[in-house]
């Protein structure tokens, strides 16, 4: 066989592979029997779910900007009661209390709120002394540093990466301890 024949697939080399119209001379019109009919050359491959979502959002042309409360963006398409917990330090019960104090219906979508209502929500958060986002993270970090610096039991457990609240460690505790490390016995 020549070098050119070696590079071609076996069914083209021998000419014994027969498609619908006899032997195959070139791969252009060849139909591979293992290929799925969905993914043939004539029809494009199906779009992924992500591209379908992108096309959907482009068709809706979402032009509004996400609502910002105290410098934190919260989703516009959800109810305000479900959007507020996106802020670190505010959960569902706290969100319900904030909305009650602000006098805002919890079923309104965040994108439908007026600027006045957003200002009222932020004023209530500040008036109730609710610590959120960066301040809360900083406060928790300083508390953890204090525990480790005074070498109390909880601080030592934090340092070693073990469970802090009295859980067993003979088995389980994999979340705190990480991947299992096998300890062999020497003979």
C-alpha positions as CSV (number, residue, x, y, z in Angstrom):
1,X,0.0,0.0,0.0
2,X,1.1,3.5,-0.7
3,X,1.5,6.2,2.0
4,X,-1.7,8.0,0.8
5,X,-3.7,4.8,1.2
6,X,-2.4,4.3,4.8
7,X,-3.8,7.6,5.9
8,X,-7.3,6.9,4.7
9,X,-9.8,4.9,6.8
10,X,-10.0,1.2,6.0
11,X,-13.4,1.4,4.4
12,X,-12.2,3.9,1.9
13,X,-8.9,2.1,1.2
14,X,-10.6,-1.2,0.3
15,X,-13.7,0.3,-1.3
16,X,-15.7,-2.5,0.2
17,X,-17.7,-0.3,2.5
18,X,-21.0,0.3,0.7
19,X,-23.3,3.2,1.6
20,X,-26.7,3.7,0.0
21,X,-25.3,4.2,-3.4
22,X,-22.5,1.6,-3.6
23,X,-18.9,2.0,-2.7
24,X,-17.6,5.1,-1.0
25,X,-15.1,7.2,-2.9
26,X,-14.9,10.2,-0.5
27,X,-16.0,11.0,3.0
28,X,-18.0,14.1,2.0
29,X,-21.2,12.2,1.2
30,X,-20.5,9.3,3.6
31,X,-23.1,8.5,6.3
32,X,-21.5,7.0,9.4
33,X,-23.9,4.4,10.8
34,X,-22.9,4.9,14.4
35,X,-23.7,8.6,14.3
36,X,-26.9,9.7,15.9
37,X,-29.5,11.2,13.5
38,X,-29.8,14.2,15.9
39,X,-26.2,15.1,15.4
40,X,-25.9,14.6,11.6
41,X,-24.1,17.2,9.5
42,X,-27.4,18.6,8.2
43,X,-28.9,19.5,11.6
44,X,-26.9,21.5,14.2
45,X,-26.1,20.0,17.5
46,X,-28.7,20.8,20.2
47,X,-28.0,23.9,22.3
48,X,-27.1,23.5,25.9
49,X,-29.4,24.5,28.7
50,X,-27.2,27.5,29.5
51,X,-27.4,28.9,25.9
52,X,-31.2,28.4,26.0
53,X,-31.3,30.5,29.2
54,X,-29.1,33.1,27.7
55,X,-31.4,33.4,24.6
56,X,-34.4,33.6,26.9
57,X,-32.9,36.5,28.9
58,X,-31.9,38.3,25.8
59,X,-35.4,38.0,24.4
60,X,-36.9,39.5,27.6
61,X,-34.3,42.3,27.4
62,X,-33.8,42.8,31.1
63,X,-32.6,46.4,31.3
64,X,-33.2,47.2,34.9
65,X,-30.3,47.3,37.4
66,X,-30.4,45.1,40.5
67,X,-31.7,46.8,43.6
68,X,-29.0,48.0,46.1
69,X,-29.5,48.2,49.8
70,X,-26.6,49.4,51.9
71,X,-24.3,48.8,48.9
72,X,-25.4,45.2,48.5
73,X,-27.1,44.1,45.3
74,X,-30.2,41.8,45.7
75,X,-32.1,40.0,43.0
76,X,-34.9,41.9,41.3
77,X,-37.1,39.0,40.1
78,X,-37.7,37.5,43.6
79,X,-40.1,38.7,46.3
80,X,-38.5,41.2,48.6
81,X,-39.0,38.8,51.5
82,X,-36.9,36.2,49.6
83,X,-34.4,38.8,48.3
84,X,-33.3,40.3,51.6
85,X,-31.7,37.1,52.9
86,X,-29.2,37.4,50.1
87,X,-27.5,39.9,52.4
88,X,-25.1,38.2,54.8
89,X,-26.5,38.5,58.3
90,X,-30.2,38.7,57.3
91,X,-32.3,35.5,57.4
92,X,-36.0,34.9,56.7
93,X,-37.3,35.9,60.1
94,X,-35.2,39.0,60.2
95,X,-36.3,39.9,56.7
96,X,-39.9,39.6,57.8
97,X,-39.3,41.9,60.8
98,X,-37.6,44.5,58.7
99,X,-40.4,44.6,56.1
100,X,-43.0,44.8,58.9
101,X,-41.2,47.8,60.5
102,X,-40.8,49.4,57.1
103,X,-44.5,48.9,56.3
104,X,-43.8,47.1,53.0
105,X,-45.8,44.2,51.6
106,X,-43.4,41.1,51.6
107,X,-45.0,39.8,48.4
108,X,-43.9,42.7,46.2
109,X,-41.1,41.9,43.7
110,X,-37.8,43.6,44.5
111,X,-37.8,45.2,41.0
112,X,-41.1,46.9,41.7
113,X,-40.0,48.7,44.8
114,X,-39.6,52.5,44.6
115,X,-36.5,54.3,45.7
116,X,-38.4,55.5,48.8
117,X,-39.2,52.0,49.9
118,X,-35.6,50.9,49.4
119,X,-34.4,53.8,51.6
120,X,-37.0,52.9,54.3
121,X,-35.6,49.3,54.3
122,X,-32.0,50.5,54.7
123,X,-33.1,52.9,57.5
124,X,-34.9,50.1,59.4
125,X,-31.7,47.9,59.1
126,X,-29.6,50.7,60.6
127,X,-32.2,51.7,63.2
128,X,-32.5,48.1,64.5
129,X,-28.7,47.8,64.7
130,X,-28.6,44.7,62.4
131,X,-25.0,44.0,61.5
132,X,-24.7,42.9,57.9
133,X,-22.0,41.9,55.4
134,X,-18.4,43.2,56.0
135,X,-19.0,44.4,59.5
136,X,-20.5,41.0,60.6
137,X,-17.7,39.1,58.9
138,X,-15.1,41.3,60.6
139,X,-16.8,40.9,64.0
140,X,-16.9,37.1,63.7
141,X,-13.2,37.0,62.6
142,X,-12.2,39.1,65.7
143,X,-14.2,36.8,68.0
144,X,-12.4,33.7,66.5
145,X,-9.0,35.4,66.9
146,X,-9.7,36.2,70.5
147,X,-10.6,32.5,71.2
148,X,-7.4,31.3,69.6
149,X,-5.2,33.9,71.3
150,X,-6.3,33.1,74.8
151,X,-5.8,29.4,74.2
152,X,-9.1,28.3,75.5
153,X,-10.5,24.9,74.5
154,X,-12.7,26.3,71.7
155,X,-9.7,28.3,70.3
156,X,-7.5,25.2,70.3
157,X,-10.1,23.2,68.5
158,X,-10.4,26.0,65.9
159,X,-6.6,26.0,65.5
160,X,-6.4,22.3,65.0
161,X,-9.4,22.2,62.6
162,X,-11.4,19.8,64.8
163,X,-15.1,20.0,65.8
164,X,-15.6,22.7,68.4
165,X,-18.9,21.8,70.0
166,X,-18.2,18.5,71.6
167,X,-18.9,16.2,68.6
168,X,-17.2,12.8,68.4
169,X,-14.0,12.5,66.3
170,X,-13.3,8.8,66.5
171,X,-15.5,8.4,63.5
172,X,-17.2,11.1,61.3
173,X,-16.2,14.8,61.7
174,X,-14.9,14.6,58.1
175,X,-16.1,18.1,57.3
176,X,-13.8,19.7,59.8
177,X,-11.0,17.2,59.6
178,X,-10.8,17.0,55.8
179,X,-10.0,13.9,53.7
180,X,-9.1,10.8,55.6
181,X,-5.4,10.2,56.3
182,X,-4.6,6.5,56.9
183,X,-2.3,5.9,59.9
184,X,-0.4,2.7,59.6
185,X,0.7,0.5,62.4
186,X,4.5,-0.3,62.6
187,X,5.6,-3.8,63.4
